[in-house]
Amino acid sequence: MLPPAAARTLADYKKWANQETFAIVTALPPEEIYKERPTLFKNIAHTLNHTYVVDCIWQAHIEGRPHGLPALNVVTHPEIEALWAAQQEMDEWYVAWAGAQTDATLAREQDFALIGGNAGRMSLGEMLLHVVNHGTYHRGFVADLLTQIPARRPSVDLPVYKRVRGQAPVRP
């Protein structure tokens, strides 16, 4: 079971990692952001859009409502600036939601239906963990795409987050 403190940390980590990634991406020339590359979502912007779409889907699952999205690769925000604004709002939602959770609410199981039609059931804490892991996975895609430019890659590992946030373990 995911305890409330861990849920808060994960949601804040997700927000921070997205800030670090978008800071690098939005500083790129637009032709690099939208350039077609040999990757699943074809370019950097669409890869980041996919993670936003999945965040929306799982937000709806957490809230127990339909998400209304027809596909995992639907482009909701074609311009990187609009996508970044939407992602910031979504990240704030996850941070606020995680901050309001208790052991009981995080353990509560929720039914959901995936876009492909498969049904599932997970605890709300597991849903949050999935969203965070999914974003980490696709930020890895973006980091790889940045090496093709070449551009600086974000350093968004959890120990870096904890050090930046002043939470790194102190050596004896």
Disulfide bonds with the S-S distance in Angstrom:
none
